[in-house]
Amino acid sequence: KPLVAVGQVTSTPNKELNFAACARLVREAARRGACLVFLPEGFDYIGSDVAQTLSLAEGLDGDLMGRYAELAKECGVWLSLGGFHERGQDWVTTQRIYNCHVLLDPAGNVVATYRKTHLCDVELEGRVTMKESSFTNPGTEIVAPVGTPAGKLGLSICYDLRFPEISLALRRAGAEILTYPSAFTVPTGSAHWEVLLRARAIESQCYVVAAAQTGKNHEHRTSYGHALVVDPWGAVVAQCREGTGLCYAEIDLDYLHRIRQEIPVHGHRRPDLYGTVAATGLVPAP
């Protein structure tokens, strides 16, 4: 069965140190035989303020993504880079970035890019204030699942986890693995992280893979961690401990299809009563 590795890191504003830490994890995962390695949202860096976040951003054709392409080739693995601060083609006019999930194949090719469609604007009085929309452009499309050696991979990012519509649309389009690379805060993570990930797995009957930021990213931010993998039955089959590191899981597609056959919820839906959750431009899987 294909083995996947899920990373947990503590990104800071120091891009060089972040790359070195992520590269160590990717090389370790490759030595263990993983075919697909997942890194979290903000794997490139987490800035201490908006100005720094914008100043450190690069395009997909920049130096950092080139280094990750070389790393994928060196290690012979697929890389899910779960949240890259991307200066898009509209950077000059908007001065805003995209939160971009990039999938690289073992030849270092960019196979898919998904730009985060749900931006995290939350205010928990006295605890957490975030306004991602103040410096980030929302993505405009959900990307079709991508065939990988581990299964058909559906791309999302962090706050997307709170919107089951995207997971159901990806499942309808053939996804077998859903990804939620994240940088959850401690208050929201301790309350909602695991239960939401397990819910997405159960309702979609997919594997769910969630790489995570952990620990103190800078003086103003601490991330929840608990990177994990959930199977299509809703069981947590792998989870990172405190600190940086990896967890591993085998992806058993025979098990997934047996669950879908035994409880065929996808075929039991009632579009005549409540419509169909579908993404614009995505073709339903046969």
Secondary structure, DSSP 8 states (H G I E B T S, - for coil): --EEEEEEE---S-HHHHHHHHHHHHHHHHHTT-SEEEE-TTSS---SSHHHHHHH-B-TTSHHHHHHHHHHHHHT-EEEEEEEEE--TTHHHH--BEEEEEEE-TT--EEEEEE-SS--EEEETTTEEEEGGGTB---------EEETTEEEE---GGGGG-HHHHHHHHHTT-SEEE--B--BHHHHHHHHHHHHHHHHHHHTSEEEE-EEEEEEETTEEEE---EEE-TTS-EEEE--SSSEEEEEE--HHHHHHHHHHS-HHHH--HHHH-----TT-----
